[in-house]
Amino acid sequence: MGVNRIGLLGGSFDPVHLAHLALARAALDELHLAQVQFIPAANPWQRAPLRAAPRHRLRMIELAIDGQSRLAANPIELERGGATYTIDTLRALPANANYVWLLGTDQLANFCSWHQWQAIVERVDLAVATRPGTPLAPPAELAAWLATHGRVLAELPFTPMAVSASDIRDRLAQGKATTGLLPPQVASYIADHGLYR
């Protein structure tokens, strides 16, 4: 039996929304993955402080993926705490799987600013969710590294959805509807706990 291929989807998930789930499901099918793990960040060093507490963000992921056996929540970064560096997470994962790091074209554009990015691509394959009609264009430094090491950047065809966590937070703060943006169980949890008001 072959080694499992596991997709890793990191992010703030503040909150997790339908586009995150659609991306995970697309990756399962397109990349023939055994599982996709959602990895909520503890303290992402490249962005503003997060709004919801770690326990809430983790619980919202658990609710969003409930009953979907090939989707999982991995709290490894929340348990470690402190500044969140992808390389530290990869070094701590079990060695009995092949990992694929899932990212969007926006993250790809600044990938070479990530802490120890070369060590990251030594440990995982990269799969980029591309927009229809948008060519896959890795930074020159990354493209050169991949070519030198005989590695490829996997393309994950994905129709983008007009959903963003910042828009959802703004809507919730203004008391506007979030219908069609959040899994219903996540919307209920946010309401029950008064998040993002």
JORA-V550726 format. One record per residue. N is the residue number from 1. RES is the residue in one small letter. SS is DSSP state (H for helix, E for strand, - for the rest). PHI is phi in radians with two decimals (* if undefined). Layout:
n: <N N>
res: <RES RES>
ss: <SS SS>
phi: <PHI PHI>
//
This chain:
n: <1 2 3 4 5 6 7 8 9 10 11 12 13 14 15 16 17 18 19 20 21 22 23 24 25 26 27 28 29 30 31 32 33 34 35 36 37 38 39 40 41 42 43 44 45 46 47 48 49 50 51 52 53 54 55 56 57 58 59 60 61 62 63 64 65 66 67 68 69 70 71 72 73 74 75 76 77 78 79 80 81 82 83 84 85 86 87 88 89 90 91 92 93 94 95 96 97 98 99 100 101 102 103 104 105 106 107 108 109 110 111 112 113 114 115 116 117 118 119 120 121 122 123 124 125 126 127 128 129 130 131 132 133 134 135 136 137 138 139 140 141 142 143 144 145 146 147 148 149 150 151 152 153 154 155 156 157 158 159 160 161 162 163 164 165 166 167 168 169 170 171 172 173 174 175 176 177 178 179 180 181 182 183 184 185 186 187 188 189 190 191 192 193 194 195 196 197>
res: <m g v n r i g l l g g s f d p v h l a h l a l a r a a l d e l h l a q v q f i p a a n p w q r a p l r a a p r h r l r m i e l a i d g q s r l a a n p i e l e r g g a t y t i d t l r a l p a n a n y v w l l g t d q l a n f c s w h q w q a i v e r v d l a v a t r p g t p l a p p a e l a a w l a t h g r v l a e l p f t p m a v s a s d i r d r l a q g k a t t g l l p p q v a s y i a d h g l y r>
ss: <- - - - E E E E E E E - - - - - - H H H H H H H H H H H H H - - - - E E E E E E - - - E - - - - - - - - - H H H H H H H H H H H H - - - - - E E E - - H H H H H - - - E - H H H H H H H - - - - - E E E E E E E H H H H H - H H H - - - H H H H H H H - E E E E E E - - - - - - - - - H H H H H H H H H - - - - - E E E E - - - - - - - H H H H H H H H H - - - - - - - - - - H H H H H H H H H H - - - ->
phi: <* -1.28 -1.29 -1.08 -1.76 -2.11 -1.47 -2.08 -2.07 -1.62 2.94 -1.38 0.83 -2.16 -1.78 -1.13 -2.42 -1.12 -1.18 -1.03 -1.16 -1.11 -1.13 -1.08 -1.18 -1.08 -1.13 -0.95 -1.31 -1.20 -1.77 0.94 -1.60 -1.30 -2.84 -2.09 -1.85 -1.49 -2.06 -1.21 -1.32 -1.37 -2.62 -1.12 -1.30 -1.72 -2.51 -1.15 -0.98 -1.40 -1.52 -1.63 -1.08 -0.89 -1.11 -1.23 -1.12 -1.13 -1.12 -1.12 -1.11 -1.01 -1.18 -1.14 -1.79 -0.94 1.46 -1.91 -1.08 -1.67 -1.97 -2.46 -1.78 -2.10 -1.49 -0.94 -1.35 -1.17 -1.22 -1.33 1.22 1.28 -1.07 -1.68 -2.08 -0.97 -1.07 -1.11 -1.12 -1.09 -1.17 -1.59 -1.33 -1.00 -1.53 -1.64 -2.54 -1.73 -1.88 -2.16 -1.53 -1.65 -2.57 -1.60 -1.11 -1.15 -1.24 -1.05 -1.03 -1.93 -1.01 -1.28 -1.63 -1.19 -1.04 0.91 -1.08 -1.13 -1.17 -1.13 -1.29 -1.28 -1.72 -2.36 -1.47 -1.89 -2.24 -1.94 -1.34 -1.75 -1.47 -0.97 1.41 -1.83 -1.18 -1.36 -2.25 -1.22 -0.97 -0.97 -1.12 -1.19 -1.02 -1.13 -1.08 -1.08 -1.09 -1.09 -1.72 1.12 -1.96 -2.10 -1.70 -1.30 -1.81 -1.97 -1.05 -2.64 -1.36 -1.12 -1.94 -1.39 -2.35 -2.44 -1.09 -1.14 -1.11 -1.09 -1.08 -1.08 -1.07 -1.12 -1.10 -1.66 1.26 -1.52 -1.25 -2.13 -0.99 1.43 -1.95 -2.13 -1.03 -0.93 -1.20 -1.29 -1.02 -1.13 -1.10 -1.06 -1.12 -1.08 -1.82 1.06 -1.38 1.14 -1.34>
//
